[in-house]
């Protein structure tokens, strides 16, 4: 079976000839990071190409975009991914909860193995994965340093 070659217009988060993304791939409470990983993975897009397009303002893609409603252009993502605005907003921790959310990427190894990350994982009041019960981790598995949640 031949697959089409997909090309993206890197000035916009839109495909030139189409792209692969299906809202059915998403699970409840999935984070914006997890949603964008799936978009990038299925379309061979770099994180830099995606980061450059999702901010409300021009950003340095090497620095990234904070996963917050004040910085992410939720309407653009809704249109680009064909999701409901409520679903996109639900994938981002509300700014009023920033004081109880970790600035570092927190994860459950078992969830990551299946390509899932939840906004709940980012809440510092939660210490165990609500799905698997294991401790949430912060350190990179390779270098041992925490990664900014951007």
Order of alpha helices (4+ residues) and beta strands (2+ residues): beta-beta-alpha-alpha-alpha-alpha-alpha
